[in-house]
Amino acid sequence: MEPPVEPYRVKSVEPIKLLSREERLTRLRKAWWNVFRLRSEDVFIDLLTDSGTGAMSSRQWAALMLGDESYAGSSSYYKFEEAVRKFTGMDFVLPTHQGRAAERILYTTLVELSQSKVVPANSHFDTGRAVLLNIGAQPIDMPVKHALDPEDEHPFKGNIDLDRLEATLKRGNVAFVLLVLTNNAVGGHPVHPENVREAARLSREHGVPLVLDICRIAENSYLVKRRDPRYAGRSVFDIVRETLSHADHAIMSAKKDGLSNIGGFIATSDSEVYEHLAARVVLEEGFITYGGLAGRDLEAIAEGLTEALDENYLYHRISQVEYLADLLEGNGVPVVKPPGGHAVYVDASRLLPHIPREQFPADSLAAHLYIESGVRAVGLGYLAFEDKEKPELLRLAIPRRTYTSSHLRWVAEGLARIAAKPYKVVGLRLVWEPKVKGVRHFLAKLAPAG
């Protein structure tokens, strides 16, 4: 495909530097072969995450100057609250300093209130899974069968398996049901609103709340509009609201589709649950009208939630992902199909069949991509999820409004050189890992296995 044309122009720039190959190898050794441990100034193109790494707009920068930094009752909070209510359709809003705080506060509260332990999901992502594991809950992944085949072109591979969900609900001990939109752990694939509706119906039949993680719901809704002809004439905003209408509670990292560098929130229409959540926010985050954020951050998020629904912006964002996937496929790099909303996922097991799962193929590929081209990406496989059934994927997450088509071509060329001689990539072994469950990929120390 032709490279997408950016629907914006550049007003300020940040210099980036490409270190020599020898320097990159030295930096990686000092970082214990874990790209999370690299310094950002040593990275040329950073696709580790799309969380908080995008460029804010001129309107957002202008909004920062309006920040009211009052401890309680900040006017910036009420602007933020209005924007979140409009976005979600929910009555009660609590800001948090970022998405994982929203996860911790809501998940812990729902587990305690229900006195149940099981949490089924389309697929839990790393920080949410870690929260549940560390409070003694049991996260269970229930992706549809299409999601397990990287070659399957099913348009909604993010859906939850409704038959497995129903069977689990019938067995009982379920604290809540979770849907992550888009489904990050299996390729950034969208969830269809009908799947959300049916998951909600099953949950309510068994008296269990449905939680939506909506950090990428604008992208999810745009992909619904693109892939289901019945939604082609609908606005992204309408699809967002339809999807959320089925949920009892929602959490968001505003560092994604809030288009901001920091922040998150919990939204609910349940006044009783809200009272429990509000007390916890005061204890763990700050007062309920700032939740660990500066007033200027609340202003930026309020504006970002509006800009995230701009369909010209979403067209370019999704087209960037498709463009990179097309470049990689054209160079013999196996990718998960179809491309998702925020990232391209490389099938590391297919690219590196000589590296066993115990030597972390996805993380080995991440390390060698940095050595080859100065590009940082993240491995999502056995190291991250400690589950040998999950695919070994290298995620190339594209920050919003940050990189151009020429940057993406550089990324593709680096992976193409690796794909031409994959046998040169060696596996990694674990030298040290933290005792806290579910976070070892962030902090692990690794070394070459050979």
HULIN-V167262 format. One record per backbone hydrogen bond with DSSP energy under -0.5 kcal/mol. NH is the residue of the N-H (numbers start at 1). CO is the residue of the C=O. If there is no record, write none. Layout:
# HULIN-V167262
nh: <NH:NH>
co: <CO:CO>
This chain:
# HULIN-V167262
nh: <19:24:25:26:27:28:29:30:31:32:33:34:35:37:38:42:43:44:45:47:47:52:52:55:61:62:63:64:65:65:66:67:69:78:79:80:81:82:83:84:85:86:87:88:89:92:94:95:96:101:102:103:104:105:106:107:108:109:110:111:112:113:114:115:116:117:118:119:121:122:129:130:131:132:133:134:135:135:136:137:138:139:140:142:144:147:148:149:150:152:157:158:159:161:162:165:166:167:168:169:170:171:172:172:175:175:176:177:178:179:181:181:182:183:184:186:187:188:189:195:196:197:198:199:200:201:202:203:204:205:206:206:207:208:209:211:211:212:213:214:214:216:217:220:221:222:223:224:225:226:227:228:229:231:232:234:239:240:241:242:243:244:245:246:247:248:249:250:251:252:254:254:255:256:257:259:260:263:264:265:266:267:268:269:271:274:275:276:277:278:279:280:281:282:283:284:285:286:290:291:293:297:298:299:300:301:302:303:304:305:306:306:307:308:309:310:314:315:316:317:318:319:320:321:322:323:324:325:326:327:328:329:330:331:331:332:333:334:336:337:340:341:344:346:346:347:348:348:349:351:352:353:355:356:359:360:364:365:366:367:368:369:370:371:372:373:374:375:376:377:378:380:385:386:390:393:393:394:395:395:396:396:397:397:398:399:402:403:408:409:410:411:412:413:414:415:416:417:418:419:420:421:421:422:424:425:428:429:431:431:432:439:442:443:444:445:446:447:449>
co: <17:20:21:22:23:24:25:26:27:29:28:31:33:34:35:39:40:374:374:45:376:50:255:400:57:58:59:60:61:62:63:64:67:74:75:76:77:78:79:80:81:82:83:84:85:268:266:288:264:98:98:99:100:101:102:103:104:105:106:107:108:109:110:111:111:173:173:138:140:178:125:126:127:128:129:130:131:132:133:132:117:137:119:121:159:144:145:146:148:149:154:190:156:142:160:161:162:163:164:165:166:167:168:169:118:173:118:209:120:211:179:213:180:189:182:183:184:183:183:192:192:193:194:195:196:197:198:199:200:201:202:203:204:203:175:177:209:249:179:212:251:181:214:216:217:218:219:220:221:222:223:224:227:228:229:231:235:236:237:238:239:240:241:243:244:210:210:267:212:265:252:263:263:253:215:256:254:97:96:252:94:250:92:248:269:270:271:272:273:274:275:276:277:278:279:280:281:281:287:287:290:294:294:295:296:297:298:299:300:301:302:303:303:304:306:307:310:311:312:313:314:315:316:317:318:319:320:321:322:323:324:325:326:327:328:329:328:332:345:150:343:188:396:344:394:334:346:392:392:347:348:350:352:354:356:357:360:361:362:363:364:365:366:367:368:369:370:369:45:375:395:393:381:382:387:380:391:346:378:393:344:394:47:395:342:397:399:399:404:405:406:407:408:409:410:411:412:413:414:415:416:417:418:419:421:422:359:447:429:445:445:436:439:439:440:432:32:429:427>
